Amino acid sequence: MENKRPFGLRDKLGYLFGDFGNDFSFIFASSYLMVFYTKVLGLSGFAVGLLFLAARVVDAFTDVTMGRIVDTMEPAKDGRFRPWIRRMCVPVAVASTIMYVYVVRDWPYGAKMTYVVITYLLWSSFCYTAINIPYGSMASVISADAGERASLSTCRSLGASLASLVIGVLVPLFIYETDDAGNQIVIPVRFTLTAVVFGVLSVICYVLCYMLCRERVTFAKKKEEKKEGIGALLKSLAKNRPLLAVVCSALILLLATLLAQTMNNYLFLDYFKNARAVSVLNLVSIGGMLLLAPFISKITTNYGKKEAGAFGMLLAGIVYLLIFFLRIRSIPVFTLLVFFGMLGTGLFNMITWAFITDIIDYQEVATGKREDGTVYAVYSFARKLGQALAGGVGGFALTAIGYVSEAPAQTAEVSDRIYSVATLIPGICYLLIFLIMQFWYPLGKKEVEENAAALREKRNRESL
């Protein structure tokens, strides 16, 4: 077995790099895959939205299956979860890259759709699942301390923020140009080049995650637990109130946030008539999250994760509804208000992964069984379903409001409708998450501390 050095900065940096690597494919796809499919390949928004939703049916099986695999397989010498990062870092990077091959635009429509379906499912339902679920589950075994786990959640969110910064700021500057008529256009070959670079960077980040993190928490697997069927396990998880609350929150959060990110590309293309200005919006939005990062540990220690997360969602919901009703035409004013909204979503996102480690502990206290991978798989499926809904709703909305993919510019009426979709839906969703966390999610500061104490006592008994 590997040397189990004490938890420290290396683990935090390693976990940060893990989500940095994840989001070179996840955030890139969430923000720009719809643009690539519609603007470069010429597919309809409805067809793309249908693909995103249909893929989640596949995920319903692959995510939970992957969770069971990592829970039931015998650990390797480098741990239960870390080996999957080593095994899957290159396949997930390759699968992500081949989704953006621009020469596919010259193929017949049926061939294009076949290629898109195969490559998207390969990345999202198989390769990404096989690395993301072990990576996310690993937080619960890097440390048993609630404060250290909260710091891992913050570091993971920082990794995602850094990826968002790179993708949100640099990509629009690289892939968009202005034609002779003043219209904003996409340069197809630059999409492919960007995907290749991000694929290489993701592998580097995954390798750093593998090298810097260590698994420390071990737990005994009883033979009878291995025989438990998937149906019985899911039935048990269905009674897990905090898991259900966070699953619903994650689904809605991803729907709102990724829909806003996707629609912002169209918003700045067709409403503000300045596609490159979305880089400034992304820089300011992510800057808000980075400003919060140093204070997250103190906030959660003093007030609790549930309490802080609920407040963040309330703030974000109010700000986005304000933006909707004001019908802003000024890019600086729009950007300033989004900054305050992103402070709210950033506060929630910085601690969202700590919710899952708390829920894993809750499940063990309630049932006596440790199911890190399966609990995380259910949560991961909810997040990917939210991603799909964002893409699906975005694609369906574009079709419903009369968006024409081939047109160099949209009508003023269509542009106004894009504004409504990009602001009203997120505002409503964020307020709904506030209600869920405030009144449904039961693990406040006191309950989390009680569960942690109960598990420490259990570990001490098992070590005797």
Secondary structure as a PSIPRED ss2 file (coil, helix, strand):
# PSIPRED VFORMAT (PSIPRED V4.0)

   1 M C   1.000  0.000  0.000
   2 E C   1.000  0.000  0.000
   3 N C   1.000  0.000  0.000
   4 K C   1.000  0.000  0.000
   5 R C   1.000  0.000  0.000
   6 P C   1.000  0.000  0.000
   7 F C   1.000  0.000  0.000
   8 G C   1.000  0.000  0.000
   9 L H   0.000  1.000  0.000
  10 R H   0.000  1.000  0.000
  11 D H   0.000  1.000  0.000
  12 K H   0.000  1.000  0.000
  13 L H   0.000  1.000  0.000
  14 G H   0.000  1.000  0.000
  15 Y H   0.000  1.000  0.000
  16 L H   0.000  1.000  0.000
  17 F H   0.000  1.000  0.000
  18 G H   0.000  1.000  0.000
  19 D H   0.000  1.000  0.000
  20 F H   0.000  1.000  0.000
  21 G H   0.000  1.000  0.000
  22 N H   0.000  1.000  0.000
  23 D H   0.000  1.000  0.000
  24 F H   0.000  1.000  0.000
  25 S H   0.000  1.000  0.000
  26 F H   0.000  1.000  0.000
  27 I H   0.000  1.000  0.000
  28 F H   0.000  1.000  0.000
  29 A H   0.000  1.000  0.000
  30 S H   0.000  1.000  0.000
  31 S H   0.000  1.000  0.000
  32 Y H   0.000  1.000  0.000
  33 L H   0.000  1.000  0.000
  34 M H   0.000  1.000  0.000
  35 V H   0.000  1.000  0.000
  36 F H   0.000  1.000  0.000
  37 Y H   0.000  1.000  0.000
  38 T H   0.000  1.000  0.000
  39 K H   0.000  1.000  0.000
  40 V H   0.000  1.000  0.000
  41 L C   1.000  0.000  0.000
  42 G C   1.000  0.000  0.000
  43 L C   1.000  0.000  0.000
  44 S C   1.000  0.000  0.000
  45 G H   0.000  1.000  0.000
  46 F H   0.000  1.000  0.000
  47 A H   0.000  1.000  0.000
  48 V H   0.000  1.000  0.000
  49 G H   0.000  1.000  0.000
  50 L H   0.000  1.000  0.000
  51 L H   0.000  1.000  0.000
  52 F H   0.000  1.000  0.000
  53 L H   0.000  1.000  0.000
  54 A H   0.000  1.000  0.000
  55 A H   0.000  1.000  0.000
  56 R H   0.000  1.000  0.000
  57 V H   0.000  1.000  0.000
  58 V H   0.000  1.000  0.000
  59 D H   0.000  1.000  0.000
  60 A H   0.000  1.000  0.000
  61 F H   0.000  1.000  0.000
  62 T H   0.000  1.000  0.000
  63 D H   0.000  1.000  0.000
  64 V H   0.000  1.000  0.000
  65 T H   0.000  1.000  0.000
  66 M H   0.000  1.000  0.000
  67 G H   0.000  1.000  0.000
  68 R H   0.000  1.000  0.000
  69 I H   0.000  1.000  0.000
  70 V H   0.000  1.000  0.000
  71 D H   0.000  1.000  0.000
  72 T H   0.000  1.000  0.000
  73 M C   1.000  0.000  0.000
  74 E C   1.000  0.000  0.000
  75 P C   1.000  0.000  0.000
  76 A E   0.000  0.000  1.000
  77 K C   1.000  0.000  0.000
  78 D C   1.000  0.000  0.000
  79 G E   0.000  0.000  1.000
  80 R C   1.000  0.000  0.000
  81 F C   1.000  0.000  0.000
  82 R H   0.000  1.000  0.000
  83 P H   0.000  1.000  0.000
  84 W H   0.000  1.000  0.000
  85 I H   0.000  1.000  0.000
  86 R H   0.000  1.000  0.000
  87 R H   0.000  1.000  0.000
  88 M H   0.000  1.000  0.000
  89 C H   0.000  1.000  0.000
  90 V H   0.000  1.000  0.000
  91 P H   0.000  1.000  0.000
  92 V H   0.000  1.000  0.000
  93 A H   0.000  1.000  0.000
  94 V H   0.000  1.000  0.000
  95 A H   0.000  1.000  0.000
  96 S H   0.000  1.000  0.000
  97 T H   0.000  1.000  0.000
  98 I H   0.000  1.000  0.000
  99 M H   0.000  1.000  0.000
 100 Y H   0.000  1.000  0.000
 101 V C   1.000  0.000  0.000
 102 Y H   0.000  1.000  0.000
 103 V H   0.000  1.000  0.000
 104 V H   0.000  1.000  0.000
 105 R H   0.000  1.000  0.000
 106 D H   0.000  1.000  0.000
 107 W C   1.000  0.000  0.000
 108 P C   1.000  0.000  0.000
 109 Y H   0.000  1.000  0.000
 110 G H   0.000  1.000  0.000
 111 A H   0.000  1.000  0.000
 112 K H   0.000  1.000  0.000
 113 M H   0.000  1.000  0.000
 114 T H   0.000  1.000  0.000
 115 Y H   0.000  1.000  0.000
 116 V H   0.000  1.000  0.000
 117 V H   0.000  1.000  0.000
 118 I H   0.000  1.000  0.000
 119 T H   0.000  1.000  0.000
 120 Y H   0.000  1.000  0.000
 121 L H   0.000  1.000  0.000
 122 L H   0.000  1.000  0.000
 123 W H   0.000  1.000  0.000
 124 S H   0.000  1.000  0.000
 125 S H   0.000  1.000  0.000
 126 F H   0.000  1.000  0.000
 127 C H   0.000  1.000  0.000
 128 Y H   0.000  1.000  0.000
 129 T H   0.000  1.000  0.000
 130 A H   0.000  1.000  0.000
 131 I H   0.000  1.000  0.000
 132 N H   0.000  1.000  0.000
 133 I H   0.000  1.000  0.000
 134 P H   0.000  1.000  0.000
 135 Y H   0.000  1.000  0.000
 136 G H   0.000  1.000  0.000
 137 S H   0.000  1.000  0.000
 138 M C   1.000  0.000  0.000
 139 A H   0.000  1.000  0.000
 140 S H   0.000  1.000  0.000
 141 V H   0.000  1.000  0.000
 142 I H   0.000  1.000  0.000
 143 S C   1.000  0.000  0.000
 144 A C   1.000  0.000  0.000
 145 D C   1.000  0.000  0.000
 146 A H   0.000  1.000  0.000
 147 G H   0.000  1.000  0.000
 148 E H   0.000  1.000  0.000
 149 R H   0.000  1.000  0.000
 150 A H   0.000  1.000  0.000
 151 S H   0.000  1.000  0.000
 152 L H   0.000  1.000  0.000
 153 S H   0.000  1.000  0.000
 154 T H   0.000  1.000  0.000
 155 C H   0.000  1.000  0.000
 156 R H   0.000  1.000  0.000
 157 S H   0.000  1.000  0.000
 158 L H   0.000  1.000  0.000
 159 G H   0.000  1.000  0.000
 160 A H   0.000  1.000  0.000
 161 S H   0.000  1.000  0.000
 162 L H   0.000  1.000  0.000
 163 A H   0.000  1.000  0.000
 164 S H   0.000  1.000  0.000
 165 L H   0.000  1.000  0.000
 166 V H   0.000  1.000  0.000
 167 I H   0.000  1.000  0.000
 168 G H   0.000  1.000  0.000
 169 V H   0.000  1.000  0.000
 170 L H   0.000  1.000  0.000
 171 V H   0.000  1.000  0.000
 172 P H   0.000  1.000  0.000
 173 L H   0.000  1.000  0.000
 174 F H   0.000  1.000  0.000
 175 I H   0.000  1.000  0.000
 176 Y E   0.000  0.000  1.000
 177 E E   0.000  0.000  1.000
 178 T E   0.000  0.000  1.000
 179 D C   1.000  0.000  0.000
 180 D C   1.000  0.000  0.000
 181 A C   1.000  0.000  0.000
 182 G C   1.000  0.000  0.000
 183 N C   1.000  0.000  0.000
 184 Q E   0.000  0.000  1.000
 185 I E   0.000  0.000  1.000
 186 V E   0.000  0.000  1.000
 187 I C   1.000  0.000  0.000
 188 P H   0.000  1.000  0.000
 189 V H   0.000  1.000  0.000
 190 R H   0.000  1.000  0.000
 191 F H   0.000  1.000  0.000
 192 T H   0.000  1.000  0.000
 193 L H   0.000  1.000  0.000
 194 T H   0.000  1.000  0.000
 195 A H   0.000  1.000  0.000
 196 V H   0.000  1.000  0.000
 197 V H   0.000  1.000  0.000
 198 F H   0.000  1.000  0.000
 199 G H   0.000  1.000  0.000
 200 V H   0.000  1.000  0.000
 201 L H   0.000  1.000  0.000
 202 S H   0.000  1.000  0.000
 203 V H   0.000  1.000  0.000
 204 I H   0.000  1.000  0.000
 205 C H   0.000  1.000  0.000
 206 Y H   0.000  1.000  0.000
 207 V H   0.000  1.000  0.000
 208 L H   0.000  1.000  0.000
 209 C H   0.000  1.000  0.000
 210 Y H   0.000  1.000  0.000
 211 M H   0.000  1.000  0.000
 212 L H   0.000  1.000  0.000
 213 C C   1.000  0.000  0.000
 214 R C   1.000  0.000  0.000
 215 E C   1.000  0.000  0.000
 216 R C   1.000  0.000  0.000
 217 V C   1.000  0.000  0.000
 218 T C   1.000  0.000  0.000
 219 F C   1.000  0.000  0.000
 220 A C   1.000  0.000  0.000
 221 K C   1.000  0.000  0.000
 222 K C   1.000  0.000  0.000
 223 K H   0.000  1.000  0.000
 224 E H   0.000  1.000  0.000
 225 E H   0.000  1.000  0.000
 226 K H   0.000  1.000  0.000
 227 K C   1.000  0.000  0.000
 228 E C   1.000  0.000  0.000
 229 G C   1.000  0.000  0.000
 230 I H   0.000  1.000  0.000
 231 G H   0.000  1.000  0.000
 232 A H   0.000  1.000  0.000
 233 L H   0.000  1.000  0.000
 234 L H   0.000  1.000  0.000
 235 K H   0.000  1.000  0.000
 236 S H   0.000  1.000  0.000
 237 L H   0.000  1.000  0.000
 238 A C   1.000  0.000  0.000
 239 K C   1.000  0.000  0.000
 240 N C   1.000  0.000  0.000
 241 R H   0.000  1.000  0.000
 242 P H   0.000  1.000  0.000
 243 L H   0.000  1.000  0.000
 244 L H   0.000  1.000  0.000
 245 A H   0.000  1.000  0.000
 246 V H   0.000  1.000  0.000
 247 V H   0.000  1.000  0.000
 248 C H   0.000  1.000  0.000
 249 S H   0.000  1.000  0.000
 250 A H   0.000  1.000  0.000
 251 L H   0.000  1.000  0.000
 252 I H   0.000  1.000  0.000
 253 L H   0.000  1.000  0.000
 254 L H   0.000  1.000  0.000
 255 L H   0.000  1.000  0.000
 256 A H   0.000  1.000  0.000
 257 T H   0.000  1.000  0.000
 258 L H   0.000  1.000  0.000
 259 L H   0.000  1.000  0.000
 260 A H   0.000  1.000  0.000
 261 Q H   0.000  1.000  0.000
 262 T H   0.000  1.000  0.000
 263 M H   0.000  1.000  0.000
 264 N H   0.000  1.000  0.000
 265 N H   0.000  1.000  0.000
 266 Y H   0.000  1.000  0.000
 267 L H   0.000  1.000  0.000
 268 F H   0.000  1.000  0.000
 269 L H   0.000  1.000  0.000
 270 D H   0.000  1.000  0.000
 271 Y H   0.000  1.000  0.000
 272 F C   1.000  0.000  0.000
 273 K C   1.000  0.000  0.000
 274 N C   1.000  0.000  0.000
 275 A H   0.000  1.000  0.000
 276 R H   0.000  1.000  0.000
 277 A H   0.000  1.000  0.000
 278 V H   0.000  1.000  0.000
 279 S H   0.000  1.000  0.000
 280 V H   0.000  1.000  0.000
 281 L H   0.000  1.000  0.000
 282 N H   0.000  1.000  0.000
 283 L H   0.000  1.000  0.000
 284 V H   0.000  1.000  0.000
 285 S H   0.000  1.000  0.000
 286 I H   0.000  1.000  0.000
 287 G H   0.000  1.000  0.000
 288 G H   0.000  1.000  0.000
 289 M H   0.000  1.000  0.000
 290 L H   0.000  1.000  0.000
 291 L H   0.000  1.000  0.000
 292 L H   0.000  1.000  0.000
 293 A H   0.000  1.000  0.000
 294 P H   0.000  1.000  0.000
 295 F H   0.000  1.000  0.000
 296 I H   0.000  1.000  0.000
 297 S H   0.000  1.000  0.000
 298 K H   0.000  1.000  0.000
 299 I H   0.000  1.000  0.000
 300 T H   0.000  1.000  0.000
 301 T H   0.000  1.000  0.000
 302 N H   0.000  1.000  0.000
 303 Y H   0.000  1.000  0.000
 304 G C   1.000  0.000  0.000
 305 K H   0.000  1.000  0.000
 306 K H   0.000  1.000  0.000
 307 E H   0.000  1.000  0.000
 308 A H   0.000  1.000  0.000
 309 G H   0.000  1.000  0.000
 310 A H   0.000  1.000  0.000
 311 F H   0.000  1.000  0.000
 312 G H   0.000  1.000  0.000
 313 M H   0.000  1.000  0.000
 314 L H   0.000  1.000  0.000
 315 L H   0.000  1.000  0.000
 316 A H   0.000  1.000  0.000
 317 G H   0.000  1.000  0.000
 318 I H   0.000  1.000  0.000
 319 V H   0.000  1.000  0.000
 320 Y H   0.000  1.000  0.000
 321 L H   0.000  1.000  0.000
 322 L H   0.000  1.000  0.000
 323 I H   0.000  1.000  0.000
 324 F H   0.000  1.000  0.000
 325 F H   0.000  1.000  0.000
 326 L H   0.000  1.000  0.000
 327 R C   1.000  0.000  0.000
 328 I C   1.000  0.000  0.000
 329 R C   1.000  0.000  0.000
 330 S C   1.000  0.000  0.000
 331 I H   0.000  1.000  0.000
 332 P H   0.000  1.000  0.000
 333 V H   0.000  1.000  0.000
 334 F H   0.000  1.000  0.000
 335 T H   0.000  1.000  0.000
 336 L H   0.000  1.000  0.000
 337 L H   0.000  1.000  0.000
 338 V H   0.000  1.000  0.000
 339 F H   0.000  1.000  0.000
 340 F H   0.000  1.000  0.000
 341 G H   0.000  1.000  0.000
 342 M H   0.000  1.000  0.000
 343 L H   0.000  1.000  0.000
 344 G H   0.000  1.000  0.000
 345 T H   0.000  1.000  0.000
 346 G H   0.000  1.000  0.000
 347 L H   0.000  1.000  0.000
 348 F H   0.000  1.000  0.000
 349 N H   0.000  1.000  0.000
 350 M H   0.000  1.000  0.000
 351 I H   0.000  1.000  0.000
 352 T H   0.000  1.000  0.000
 353 W H   0.000  1.000  0.000
 354 A H   0.000  1.000  0.000
 355 F H   0.000  1.000  0.000
 356 I H   0.000  1.000  0.000
 357 T H   0.000  1.000  0.000
 358 D H   0.000  1.000  0.000
 359 I H   0.000  1.000  0.000
 360 I H   0.000  1.000  0.000
 361 D H   0.000  1.000  0.000
 362 Y H   0.000  1.000  0.000
 363 Q H   0.000  1.000  0.000
 364 E H   0.000  1.000  0.000
 365 V H   0.000  1.000  0.000
 366 A H   0.000  1.000  0.000
 367 T H   0.000  1.000  0.000
 368 G C   1.000  0.000  0.000
 369 K C   1.000  0.000  0.000
 370 R C   1.000  0.000  0.000
 371 E C   1.000  0.000  0.000
 372 D H   0.000  1.000  0.000
 373 G H   0.000  1.000  0.000
 374 T H   0.000  1.000  0.000
 375 V H   0.000  1.000  0.000
 376 Y H   0.000  1.000  0.000
 377 A H   0.000  1.000  0.000
 378 V H   0.000  1.000  0.000
 379 Y H   0.000  1.000  0.000
 380 S H   0.000  1.000  0.000
 381 F H   0.000  1.000  0.000
 382 A H   0.000  1.000  0.000
 383 R H   0.000  1.000  0.000
 384 K H   0.000  1.000  0.000
 385 L H   0.000  1.000  0.000
 386 G H   0.000  1.000  0.000
 387 Q H   0.000  1.000  0.000
 388 A H   0.000  1.000  0.000
 389 L H   0.000  1.000  0.000
 390 A H   0.000  1.000  0.000
 391 G H   0.000  1.000  0.000
 392 G H   0.000  1.000  0.000
 393 V H   0.000  1.000  0.000
 394 G H   0.000  1.000  0.000
 395 G H   0.000  1.000  0.000
 396 F H   0.000  1.000  0.000
 397 A H   0.000  1.000  0.000
 398 L H   0.000  1.000  0.000
 399 T H   0.000  1.000  0.000
 400 A H   0.000  1.000  0.000
 401 I C   1.000  0.000  0.000
 402 G C   1.000  0.000  0.000
 403 Y C   1.000  0.000  0.000
 404 V C   1.000  0.000  0.000
 405 S C   1.000  0.000  0.000
 406 E C   1.000  0.000  0.000
 407 A C   1.000  0.000  0.000
 408 P C   1.000  0.000  0.000
 409 A C   1.000  0.000  0.000
 410 Q C   1.000  0.000  0.000
 411 T C   1.000  0.000  0.000
 412 A H   0.000  1.000  0.000
 413 E H   0.000  1.000  0.000
 414 V H   0.000  1.000  0.000
 415 S H   0.000  1.000  0.000
 416 D H   0.000  1.000  0.000
 417 R H   0.000  1.000  0.000
 418 I H   0.000  1.000  0.000
 419 Y H   0.000  1.000  0.000
 420 S H   0.000  1.000  0.000
 421 V H   0.000  1.000  0.000
 422 A H   0.000  1.000  0.000
 423 T H   0.000  1.000  0.000
 424 L H   0.000  1.000  0.000
 425 I H   0.000  1.000  0.000
 426 P H   0.000  1.000  0.000
 427 G H   0.000  1.000  0.000
 428 I H   0.000  1.000  0.000
 429 C H   0.000  1.000  0.000
 430 Y H   0.000  1.000  0.000
 431 L H   0.000  1.000  0.000
 432 L H   0.000  1.000  0.000
 433 I H   0.000  1.000  0.000
 434 F H   0.000  1.000  0.000
 435 L H   0.000  1.000  0.000
 436 I H   0.000  1.000  0.000
 437 M H   0.000  1.000  0.000
 438 Q H   0.000  1.000  0.000
 439 F H   0.000  1.000  0.000
 440 W C   1.000  0.000  0.000
 441 Y C   1.000  0.000  0.000
 442 P C   1.000  0.000  0.000
 443 L C   1.000  0.000  0.000
 444 G C   1.000  0.000  0.000
 445 K H   0.000  1.000  0.000
 446 K H   0.000  1.000  0.000
 447 E H   0.000  1.000  0.000
 448 V H   0.000  1.000  0.000
 449 E H   0.000  1.000  0.000
 450 E H   0.000  1.000  0.000
 451 N H   0.000  1.000  0.000
 452 A H   0.000  1.000  0.000
 453 A H   0.000  1.000  0.000
 454 A H   0.000  1.000  0.000
 455 L H   0.000  1.000  0.000
 456 R H   0.000  1.000  0.000
 457 E H   0.000  1.000  0.000
 458 K H   0.000  1.000  0.000
 459 R H   0.000  1.000  0.000
 460 N H   0.000  1.000  0.000
 461 R H   0.000  1.000  0.000
 462 E H   0.000  1.000  0.000
 463 S H   0.000  1.000  0.000
 464 L C   1.000  0.000  0.000
